[in-house]
Amino acid sequence: MRQLREFAQHVTEFEQAKTRLVAISVDDQEHAHLVWDKQAGHKFVILSDPDARVIRQYGLLHPHGKGDADIALRTTFVIDENGRERWRKVSATIPEIPKAAEVLQQLREMK
């Protein structure tokens, strides 16, 4: 959740970098809407993927990650305008989740 709040605070910088922020969660639509309201401050889209179809396509499903429930691996992507993945960071722990500055730096280096 910390990452979502931080990225929401830097949404203008991402827009200046011609980037659109989108979050995807395995949570149901009701929970995703609550997170969009409370954490992201309505600044970017949070998509609900409760069946993990998209998450599975990216190879980011951690089976039985929380008891018997599948969870998504925390991952940050940069996908270009052609739909190609340009950068990915999978975070095993919360301290490993990239800060907005790190992602913005990656965007600058791609130009």
N, CA, C and O atoms as CSV, one atom per row, in Angstrom:
chain,resi,resn,atom,element,x,y,z
A,1,MET,N,N,0.813,-1.202,0.000
A,1,MET,CA,C,0.000,0.000,0.000
A,1,MET,C,C,0.857,1.267,0.000
A,1,MET,O,O,0.482,2.289,-0.575
A,2,ARG,N,N,2.009,1.179,0.653
A,2,ARG,CA,C,2.899,2.334,0.704
A,2,ARG,C,C,3.260,2.777,-0.701
A,2,ARG,O,O,3.291,3.972,-0.998
A,3,GLN,N,N,3.535,1.796,-1.575
A,3,GLN,CA,C,3.929,2.113,-2.941
A,3,GLN,C,C,2.808,2.849,-3.673
A,3,GLN,O,O,3.070,3.805,-4.404
A,4,LEU,N,N,1.579,2.418,-3.487
A,4,LEU,CA,C,0.466,3.074,-4.163
A,4,LEU,C,C,0.322,4.524,-3.730
A,4,LEU,O,O,0.113,5.408,-4.561
A,5,ARG,N,N,0.433,4.769,-2.423
A,5,ARG,CA,C,0.351,6.152,-1.931
A,5,ARG,C,C,1.480,7.002,-2.498
A,5,ARG,O,O,1.266,8.137,-2.923
A,6,GLU,N,N,2.690,6.433,-2.500
A,6,GLU,CA,C,3.835,7.183,-2.999
A,6,GLU,C,C,3.691,7.488,-4.492
A,6,GLU,O,O,3.940,8.614,-4.922
A,7,PHE,N,N,3.292,6.494,-5.278
A,7,PHE,CA,C,3.135,6.725,-6.717
A,7,PHE,C,C,2.043,7.757,-6.970
A,7,PHE,O,O,2.169,8.573,-7.883
A,8,ALA,N,N,0.978,7.737,-6.182
A,8,ALA,CA,C,-0.086,8.738,-6.327
A,8,ALA,C,C,0.458,10.138,-6.070
A,8,ALA,O,O,0.027,11.091,-6.718
A,9,GLN,N,N,1.384,10.278,-5.147
A,9,GLN,CA,C,1.987,11.581,-4.860
A,9,GLN,C,C,2.862,12.078,-6.005
A,9,GLN,O,O,3.103,13.280,-6.124
A,10,HIS,N,N,3.339,11.165,-6.848
A,10,HIS,CA,C,4.236,11.523,-7.953
A,10,HIS,C,C,3.572,11.372,-9.318
A,10,HIS,O,O,4.259,11.322,-10.339
A,11,VAL,N,N,2.262,11.301,-9.343
A,11,VAL,CA,C,1.556,11.057,-10.596
A,11,VAL,C,C,1.871,12.129,-11.643
A,11,VAL,O,O,1.953,11.811,-12.829
A,12,THR,N,N,2.046,13.365,-11.244
A,12,THR,CA,C,2.362,14.433,-12.194
A,12,THR,C,C,3.699,14.180,-12.880
A,12,THR,O,O,3.836,14.411,-14.081
A,13,GLU,N,N,4.685,13.705,-12.121
A,13,GLU,CA,C,5.992,13.401,-12.709
A,13,GLU,C,C,5.889,12.260,-13.717
A,13,GLU,O,O,6.545,12.288,-14.758
A,14,PHE,N,N,5.074,11.265,-13.414
A,14,PHE,CA,C,4.879,10.171,-14.356
A,14,PHE,C,C,4.166,10.664,-15.611
A,14,PHE,O,O,4.503,10.251,-16.720
A,15,GLU,N,N,3.185,11.543,-15.442
A,15,GLU,CA,C,2.494,12.108,-16.600
A,15,GLU,C,C,3.457,12.926,-17.454
A,15,GLU,O,O,3.391,12.870,-18.682
A,16,GLN,N,N,4.347,13.685,-16.822
A,16,GLN,CA,C,5.341,14.459,-17.565
A,16,GLN,C,C,6.286,13.548,-18.343
A,16,GLN,O,O,6.820,13.942,-19.380
A,17,ALA,N,N,6.490,12.333,-17.843
A,17,ALA,CA,C,7.327,11.349,-18.531
A,17,ALA,C,C,6.501,10.558,-19.557
A,17,ALA,O,O,6.941,9.530,-20.071
A,18,LYS,N,N,5.295,11.066,-19.838
A,18,LYS,CA,C,4.380,10.422,-20.790
A,18,LYS,C,C,4.108,8.965,-20.407
A,18,LYS,O,O,4.153,8.057,-21.237
A,19,THR,N,N,3.826,8.784,-19.124
A,19,THR,CA,C,3.598,7.467,-18.559
A,19,THR,C,C,2.242,7.444,-17.872
A,19,THR,O,O,1.825,8.426,-17.258
A,20,ARG,N,N,1.571,6.329,-17.983
A,20,ARG,CA,C,0.295,6.155,-17.295
A,20,ARG,C,C,0.463,5.067,-16.253
A,20,ARG,O,O,0.945,3.978,-16.564
A,21,LEU,N,N,0.075,5.345,-15.033
A,21,LEU,CA,C,0.152,4.375,-13.948
A,21,LEU,C,C,-1.114,3.528,-13.911
A,21,LEU,O,O,-2.228,4.039,-14.026
A,22,VAL,N,N,-0.919,2.218,-13.745
A,22,VAL,CA,C,-2.031,1.285,-13.590
A,22,VAL,C,C,-1.582,0.226,-12.595
A,22,VAL,O,O,-0.471,-0.295,-12.694
A,23,ALA,N,N,-2.438,-0.087,-11.645
A,23,ALA,CA,C,-2.151,-1.167,-10.691
A,23,ALA,C,C,-3.107,-2.311,-10.977
A,23,ALA,O,O,-4.250,-2.093,-11.378
A,24,ILE,N,N,-2.629,-3.537,-10.766
A,24,ILE,CA,C,-3.470,-4.724,-10.933
A,24,ILE,C,C,-3.389,-5.525,-9.640
A,24,ILE,O,O,-2.308,-5.737,-9.092
A,25,SER,N,N,-4.545,-5.964,-9.165
A,25,SER,CA,C,-4.617,-6.694,-7.904
A,25,SER,C,C,-5.467,-7.954,-8.060
A,25,SER,O,O,-6.420,-7.978,-8.839
A,26,VAL,N,N,-5.112,-8.994,-7.316
A,26,VAL,CA,C,-5.949,-10.204,-7.300
A,26,VAL,C,C,-7.182,-10.013,-6.415
A,26,VAL,O,O,-8.049,-10.885,-6.358
A,27,ASP,N,N,-7.256,-8.901,-5.744
A,27,ASP,CA,C,-8.412,-8.636,-4.885
A,27,ASP,C,C,-9.667,-8.416,-5.726
A,27,ASP,O,O,-9.589,-8.055,-6.900
A,28,ASP,N,N,-10.811,-8.639,-5.110
A,28,ASP,CA,C,-12.065,-8.430,-5.824
A,28,ASP,C,C,-12.275,-6.935,-6.098
A,28,ASP,O,O,-11.567,-6.078,-5.570
A,29,GLN,N,N,-13.260,-6.662,-6.932
A,29,GLN,CA,C,-13.504,-5.292,-7.370
A,29,GLN,C,C,-13.829,-4.361,-6.204
A,29,GLN,O,O,-13.416,-3.201,-6.209
A,30,GLU,N,N,-14.548,-4.845,-5.226
A,30,GLU,CA,C,-14.903,-4.021,-4.067
A,30,GLU,C,C,-13.650,-3.582,-3.307
A,30,GLU,O,O,-13.516,-2.412,-2.949
A,31,HIS,N,N,-12.737,-4.519,-3.064
A,31,HIS,CA,C,-11.503,-4.185,-2.354
A,31,HIS,C,C,-10.617,-3.280,-3.209
A,31,HIS,O,O,-10.019,-2.336,-2.692
A,32,ALA,N,N,-10.527,-3.555,-4.499
A,32,ALA,CA,C,-9.732,-2.710,-5.395
A,32,ALA,C,C,-10.259,-1.279,-5.389
A,32,ALA,O,O,-9.477,-0.328,-5.407
A,33,HIS,N,N,-11.583,-1.122,-5.364
A,33,HIS,CA,C,-12.172,0.221,-5.322
A,33,HIS,C,C,-11.834,0.920,-4.012
A,33,HIS,O,O,-11.547,2.117,-4.001
A,34,LEU,N,N,-11.866,0.184,-2.917
A,34,LEU,CA,C,-11.511,0.750,-1.618
A,34,LEU,C,C,-10.056,1.225,-1.614
A,34,LEU,O,O,-9.760,2.310,-1.113
A,35,VAL,N,N,-9.159,0.427,-2.164
A,35,VAL,CA,C,-7.744,0.808,-2.246
A,35,VAL,C,C,-7.589,2.022,-3.146
A,35,VAL,O,O,-6.829,2.934,-2.820
A,36,TRP,N,N,-8.293,2.054,-4.274
A,36,TRP,CA,C,-8.254,3.195,-5.189
A,36,TRP,C,C,-8.689,4.460,-4.464
A,36,TRP,O,O,-8.105,5.527,-4.656
A,37,ASP,N,N,-9.707,4.339,-3.638
A,37,ASP,CA,C,-10.241,5.476,-2.892
A,37,ASP,C,C,-9.303,5.912,-1.766
A,37,ASP,O,O,-9.011,7.100,-1.628
A,38,LYS,N,N,-8.834,4.963,-0.966
A,38,LYS,CA,C,-8.067,5.298,0.248
A,38,LYS,C,C,-6.570,5.439,0.009
A,38,LYS,O,O,-5.939,6.300,0.623
A,39,GLN,N,N,-5.978,4.622,-0.864
A,39,GLN,CA,C,-4.523,4.613,-1.020
A,39,GLN,C,C,-4.044,5.397,-2.243
A,39,GLN,O,O,-3.056,6.127,-2.174
A,40,ALA,N,N,-4.745,5.240,-3.345
A,40,ALA,CA,C,-4.302,5.879,-4.593
A,40,ALA,C,C,-4.926,7.250,-4.788
A,40,ALA,O,O,-4.555,7.975,-5.711
A,41,GLY,N,N,-5.854,7.605,-3.943
A,41,GLY,CA,C,-6.452,8.934,-4.015
A,41,GLY,C,C,-7.079,9.264,-5.359
A,41,GLY,O,O,-7.103,10.426,-5.766
A,42,HIS,N,N,-7.583,8.255,-6.048
A,42,HIS,CA,C,-8.243,8.413,-7.347
A,42,HIS,C,C,-7.292,8.942,-8.417
A,42,HIS,O,O,-7.747,9.452,-9.441
A,43,LYS,N,N,-5.981,8.832,-8.200
A,43,LYS,CA,C,-5.008,9.419,-9.130
A,43,LYS,C,C,-4.632,8.496,-10.270
A,43,LYS,O,O,-4.132,8.962,-11.294
A,44,PHE,N,N,-4.859,7.195,-10.120
A,44,PHE,CA,C,-4.607,6.260,-11.217
A,44,PHE,C,C,-5.510,5.045,-11.052
A,44,PHE,O,O,-6.105,4.832,-9.996
A,45,VAL,N,N,-5.600,4.266,-12.100
A,45,VAL,CA,C,-6.507,3.126,-12.171
A,45,VAL,C,C,-5.951,1.939,-11.389
A,45,VAL,O,O,-4.752,1.661,-11.430
A,46,ILE,N,N,-6.833,1.247,-10.679
A,46,ILE,CA,C,-6.497,-0.025,-10.050
A,46,ILE,C,C,-7.471,-1.051,-10.612
A,46,ILE,O,O,-8.683,-0.951,-10.422
A,47,LEU,N,N,-6.916,-2.039,-11.310
A,47,LEU,CA,C,-7.727,-3.074,-11.929
A,47,LEU,C,C,-7.837,-4.279,-10.998
A,47,LEU,O,O,-6.887,-4.626,-10.297
A,48,SER,N,N,-8.995,-4.900,-11.004
A,48,SER,CA,C,-9.239,-6.096,-10.207
A,48,SER,C,C,-9.099,-7.323,-11.104
A,48,SER,O,O,-9.723,-7.408,-12.162
A,49,ASP,N,N,-8.276,-8.267,-10.670
A,49,ASP,CA,C,-8.034,-9.506,-11.420
A,49,ASP,C,C,-8.188,-10.698,-10.466
A,49,ASP,O,O,-7.227,-11.433,-10.240
A,50,PRO,N,N,-9.408,-10.897,-9.896
A,50,PRO,CA,C,-9.578,-11.923,-8.864
A,50,PRO,C,C,-9.305,-13.343,-9.348
A,50,PRO,O,O,-8.969,-14.209,-8.539
A,51,ASP,N,N,-9.439,-13.600,-10.633
A,51,ASP,CA,C,-9.119,-14.929,-11.166
A,51,ASP,C,C,-7.653,-15.021,-11.576
A,51,ASP,O,O,-7.199,-16.071,-12.029
A,52,ALA,N,N,-6.913,-13.926,-11.419
A,52,ALA,CA,C,-5.478,-13.840,-11.707
A,52,ALA,C,C,-5.136,-14.192,-13.159
A,52,ALA,O,O,-4.062,-14.727,-13.435
A,53,ARG,N,N,-6.034,-13.895,-14.067
A,53,ARG,CA,C,-5.772,-14.200,-15.481
A,53,ARG,C,C,-4.588,-13.393,-16.017
A,53,ARG,O,O,-3.663,-13.953,-16.604
A,54,VAL,N,N,-4.624,-12.095,-15.813
A,54,VAL,CA,C,-3.538,-11.234,-16.300
A,54,VAL,C,C,-2.264,-11.514,-15.514
A,54,VAL,O,O,-1.185,-11.630,-16.096
A,55,ILE,N,N,-2.384,-11.621,-14.221
A,55,ILE,CA,C,-1.225,-11.876,-13.362
A,55,ILE,C,C,-0.553,-13.191,-13.759
A,55,ILE,O,O,0.674,-13.282,-13.780
A,56,ARG,N,N,-1.348,-14.196,-14.068
A,56,ARG,CA,C,-0.812,-15.494,-14.490
A,56,ARG,C,C,-0.104,-15.368,-15.844
A,56,ARG,O,O,0.927,-16.005,-16.060
A,57,GLN,N,N,-0.644,-14.557,-16.754
A,57,GLN,CA,C,-0.018,-14.368,-18.075
A,57,GLN,C,C,1.386,-13.773,-17.954
A,57,GLN,O,O,2.256,-14.056,-18.777
A,58,TYR,N,N,1.600,-12.961,-16.941
A,58,TYR,CA,C,2.920,-12.374,-16.716
A,58,TYR,C,C,3.813,-13.262,-15.849
A,58,TYR,O,O,4.939,-12.882,-15.529
A,59,GLY,N,N,3.319,-14.438,-15.471
A,59,GLY,CA,C,4.110,-15.365,-14.669
A,59,GLY,C,C,4.335,-14.895,-13.249
A,59,GLY,O,O,5.385,-15.157,-12.664
A,60,LEU,N,N,3.353,-14.199,-12.688
A,60,LEU,CA,C,3.532,-13.576,-11.382
A,60,LEU,C,C,2.595,-14.100,-10.304
A,60,LEU,O,O,2.329,-13.413,-9.318
A,61,LEU,N,N,2.104,-15.299,-10.489
A,61,LEU,CA,C,1.230,-15.870,-9.477
A,61,LEU,C,C,2.049,-16.745,-8.538
A,61,LEU,O,O,2.773,-17.640,-8.974
A,62,HIS,N,N,1.925,-16.472,-7.257
A,62,HIS,CA,C,2.598,-17.264,-6.232
A,62,HIS,C,C,1.560,-18.228,-5.684
A,62,HIS,O,O,0.740,-17.840,-4.851
A,63,PRO,N,N,1.577,-19.494,-6.140
A,63,PRO,CA,C,0.552,-20.428,-5.671
A,63,PRO,C,C,0.688,-20.698,-4.178
A,63,PRO,O,O,1.783,-20.912,-3.658
A,64,HIS,N,N,-0.431,-20.681,-3.525
A,64,HIS,CA,C,-0.497,-20.946,-2.079
A,64,HIS,C,C,0.399,-19.988,-1.301
A,64,HIS,O,O,1.026,-20.367,-0.312
A,65,GLY,N,N,0.448,-18.757,-1.758
A,65,GLY,CA,C,1.285,-17.754,-1.104
A,65,GLY,C,C,0.754,-17.297,0.240
A,65,GLY,O,O,1.500,-16.758,1.057
A,66,LYS,N,N,-0.518,-17.509,0.469
A,66,LYS,CA,C,-1.117,-17.092,1.745
A,66,LYS,C,C,-2.090,-18.195,2.158
A,66,LYS,O,O,-3.283,-18.138,1.861
A,67,GLY,N,N,-1.562,-19.181,2.839
A,67,GLY,CA,C,-2.395,-20.332,3.191
A,67,GLY,C,C,-2.707,-21.108,1.933
A,67,GLY,O,O,-1.797,-21.536,1.223
A,68,ASP,N,N,-3.986,-21.293,1.650
A,68,ASP,CA,C,-4.398,-21.992,0.438
A,68,ASP,C,C,-4.686,-21.031,-0.718
A,68,ASP,O,O,-5.003,-21.471,-1.824
A,69,ALA,N,N,-4.580,-19.737,-0.473
A,69,ALA,CA,C,-4.918,-18.753,-1.497
A,69,ALA,C,C,-3.701,-18.386,-2.350
A,69,ALA,O,O,-2.593,-18.219,-1.841
A,70,ASP,N,N,-3.933,-18.264,-3.652
A,70,ASP,CA,C,-2.890,-17.772,-4.544
A,70,ASP,C,C,-2.790,-16.269,-4.371
A,70,ASP,O,O,-3.796,-15.593,-4.155
A,71,ILE,N,N,-1.588,-15.754,-4.465
A,71,ILE,CA,C,-1.383,-14.311,-4.394
A,71,ILE,C,C,-0.473,-13.894,-5.551
A,71,ILE,O,O,0.230,-14.715,-6.140
A,72,ALA,N,N,-0.506,-12.628,-5.852
A,72,ALA,CA,C,0.376,-12.085,-6.889
A,72,ALA,C,C,1.704,-11.699,-6.256
A,72,ALA,O,O,1.751,-11.198,-5.132
A,73,LEU,N,N,2.778,-11.939,-6.993
A,73,LEU,CA,C,4.081,-11.452,-6.557
A,73,LEU,C,C,4.097,-9.942,-6.776
A,73,LEU,O,O,3.647,-9.456,-7.814
A,74,ARG,N,N,4.609,-9.213,-5.809
A,74,ARG,CA,C,4.669,-7.756,-5.960
A,74,ARG,C,C,5.672,-7.426,-7.061
A,74,ARG,O,O,6.864,-7.710,-6.941
A,75,THR,N,N,5.173,-6.827,-8.123
A,75,THR,CA,C,6.015,-6.552,-9.276
A,75,THR,C,C,5.696,-5.179,-9.828
A,75,THR,O,O,4.538,-4.764,-9.869
A,76,THR,N,N,6.733,-4.482,-10.251
A,76,THR,CA,C,6.586,-3.189,-10.905
A,76,THR,C,C,7.105,-3.345,-12.327
A,76,THR,O,O,8.200,-3.863,-12.545
A,77,PHE,N,N,6.309,-2.892,-13.296
A,77,PHE,CA,C,6.654,-2.999,-14.708
A,77,PHE,C,C,6.728,-1.624,-15.348
A,77,PHE,O,O,6.098,-0.673,-14.886
A,78,VAL,N,N,7.496,-1.535,-16.403
A,78,VAL,CA,C,7.378,-0.447,-17.362
A,78,VAL,C,C,7.069,-1.139,-18.686
A,78,VAL,O,O,7.854,-1.951,-19.179
A,79,ILE,N,N,5.926,-0.807,-19.244
A,79,ILE,CA,C,5.503,-1.365,-20.524
A,79,ILE,C,C,5.384,-0.198,-21.497
A,79,ILE,O,O,4.735,0.804,-21.197
A,80,ASP,N,N,6.010,-0.332,-22.659
A,80,ASP,CA,C,6.011,0.793,-23.595
A,80,ASP,C,C,4.692,0.903,-24.347
A,80,ASP,O,O,3.788,0.088,-24.168
A,81,GLU,N,N,4.599,1.922,-25.187
A,81,GLU,CA,C,3.351,2.201,-25.904
A,81,GLU,C,C,2.978,1.095,-26.894
A,81,GLU,O,O,1.840,1.043,-27.360
A,82,ASN,N,N,3.920,0.219,-27.215
A,82,ASN,CA,C,3.653,-0.907,-28.106
A,82,ASN,C,C,3.301,-2.180,-27.335
A,82,ASN,O,O,3.147,-3.246,-27.930
A,83,GLY,N,N,3.173,-2.067,-26.019
A,83,GLY,CA,C,2.815,-3.206,-25.198
A,83,GLY,C,C,3.976,-4.113,-24.841
A,83,GLY,O,O,3.769,-5.202,-24.308
A,84,ARG,N,N,5.210,-3.674,-25.132
A,84,ARG,CA,C,6.388,-4.478,-24.809
A,84,ARG,C,C,6.894,-4.133,-23.409
A,84,ARG,O,O,6.977,-2.968,-23.020
A,85,GLU,N,N,7.221,-5.173,-22.682
A,85,GLU,CA,C,7.811,-4.970,-21.359
A,85,GLU,C,C,9.235,-4.454,-21.520
A,85,GLU,O,O,10.052,-5.056,-22.216
A,86,ARG,N,N,9.519,-3.329,-20.864
A,86,ARG,CA,C,10.845,-2.724,-20.965
A,86,ARG,C,C,11.664,-2.892,-19.689
A,86,ARG,O,O,12.894,-2.893,-19.727
A,87,TRP,N,N,10.967,-3.037,-18.552
A,87,TRP,CA,C,11.659,-3.164,-17.265
A,87,TRP,C,C,10.716,-3.849,-16.298
A,87,TRP,O,O,9.502,-3.654,-16.346
A,88,ARG,N,N,11.300,-4.665,-15.409
A,88,ARG,CA,C,10.510,-5.390,-14.410
A,88,ARG,C,C,11.338,-5.531,-13.144
A,88,ARG,O,O,12.541,-5.788,-13.193
A,89,LYS,N,N,10.675,-5.359,-12.018
A,89,LYS,CA,C,11.305,-5.649,-10.738
A,89,LYS,C,C,10.305,-6.416,-9.886
A,89,LYS,O,O,9.245,-5.902,-9.528
A,90,VAL,N,N,10.665,-7.657,-9.567
A,90,VAL,CA,C,9.854,-8.485,-8.678
A,90,VAL,C,C,10.421,-8.313,-7.279
A,90,VAL,O,O,11.622,-8.478,-7.064
A,91,SER,N,N,9.566,-7.985,-6.343
A,91,SER,CA,C,9.998,-7.691,-4.977
A,91,SER,C,C,9.556,-8.800,-4.031
A,91,SER,O,O,8.362,-9.031,-3.838
A,92,ALA,N,N,10.536,-9.482,-3.446
A,92,ALA,CA,C,10.238,-10.561,-2.503
A,92,ALA,C,C,9.840,-10.010,-1.131
A,92,ALA,O,O,9.092,-10.648,-0.390
A,93,THR,N,N,10.349,-8.821,-0.803
A,93,THR,CA,C,10.040,-8.211,0.487
A,93,THR,C,C,9.593,-6.766,0.272
A,93,THR,O,O,9.856,-6.171,-0.773
A,94,ILE,N,N,8.929,-6.224,1.254
A,94,ILE,CA,C,8.440,-4.846,1.155
A,94,ILE,C,C,9.580,-3.847,0.934
A,94,ILE,O,O,9.418,-2.945,0.113
A,95,PRO,N,N,10.730,-3.958,1.622
A,95,PRO,CA,C,11.804,-2.989,1.357
A,95,PRO,C,C,12.341,-3.025,-0.081
A,95,PRO,O,O,12.944,-2.056,-0.541
A,96,GLU,N,N,12.125,-4.134,-0.785
A,96,GLU,CA,C,12.599,-4.247,-2.158
A,96,GLU,C,C,11.684,-3.561,-3.174
A,96,GLU,O,O,12.081,-3.367,-4.324
A,97,ILE,N,N,10.480,-3.196,-2.772
A,97,ILE,CA,C,9.541,-2.550,-3.700
A,97,ILE,C,C,10.152,-1.223,-4.139
A,97,ILE,O,O,10.536,-0.411,-3.298
A,98,PRO,N,N,10.245,-0.997,-5.452
A,98,PRO,CA,C,10.891,0.229,-5.915
A,98,PRO,C,C,10.102,1.478,-5.550
A,98,PRO,O,O,8.871,1.484,-5.545
A,99,LYS,N,N,10.827,2.503,-5.253
A,99,LYS,CA,C,10.234,3.808,-4.982
A,99,LYS,C,C,9.930,4.474,-6.330
A,99,LYS,O,O,10.445,4.063,-7.370
A,100,ALA,N,N,9.101,5.486,-6.291
A,100,ALA,CA,C,8.750,6.215,-7.510
A,100,ALA,C,C,9.999,6.756,-8.194
A,100,ALA,O,O,10.095,6.725,-9.421
A,101,ALA,N,N,10.954,7.251,-7.419
A,101,ALA,CA,C,12.182,7.814,-7.994
A,101,ALA,C,C,12.951,6.777,-8.808
A,101,ALA,O,O,13.516,7.107,-9.851
A,102,GLU,N,N,12.979,5.529,-8.345
A,102,GLU,CA,C,13.679,4.477,-9.071
A,102,GLU,C,C,13.004,4.196,-10.415
A,102,GLU,O,O,13.681,4.017,-11.427
A,103,VAL,N,N,11.683,4.157,-10.423
A,103,VAL,CA,C,10.961,3.899,-11.662
A,103,VAL,C,C,11.106,5.087,-12.612
A,103,VAL,O,O,11.288,4.901,-13.815
A,104,LEU,N,N,11.026,6.288,-12.085
A,104,LEU,CA,C,11.222,7.479,-12.923
A,104,LEU,C,C,12.626,7.496,-13.526
A,104,LEU,O,O,12.796,7.910,-14.672
A,105,GLN,N,N,13.628,7.054,-12.777
A,105,GLN,CA,C,14.988,6.961,-13.291
A,105,GLN,C,C,15.058,5.947,-14.439
A,105,GLN,O,O,15.716,6.196,-15.449
A,106,GLN,N,N,14.391,4.827,-14.285
A,106,GLN,CA,C,14.351,3.830,-15.351
A,106,GLN,C,C,13.741,4.427,-16.619
A,106,GLN,O,O,14.229,4.186,-17.724
A,107,LEU,N,N,12.671,5.208,-16.453
A,107,LEU,CA,C,12.026,5.845,-17.597
A,107,LEU,C,C,12.976,6.819,-18.301
A,107,LEU,O,O,13.019,6.871,-19.531
A,108,ARG,N,N,13.733,7.585,-17.519
A,108,ARG,CA,C,14.707,8.534,-18.111
A,108,ARG,C,C,15.797,7.786,-18.870
A,108,ARG,O,O,16.233,8.235,-19.930
A,109,GLU,N,N,16.235,6.663,-18.343
A,109,GLU,CA,C,17.297,5.892,-18.985
A,109,GLU,C,C,16.836,5.217,-20.273
A,109,GLU,O,O,17.664,4.864,-21.113
A,110,MET,N,N,15.540,5.035,-20.439
A,110,MET,CA,C,15.015,4.384,-21.634
A,110,MET,C,C,14.921,5.311,-22.837
A,110,MET,O,O,14.768,4.851,-23.969
A,111,LYS,N,N,15.007,6.575,-22.602
A,111,LYS,CA,C,14.879,7.545,-23.714
A,111,LYS,C,C,16.094,7.570,-24.563
A,111,LYS,O,O,16.153,8.324,-25.534
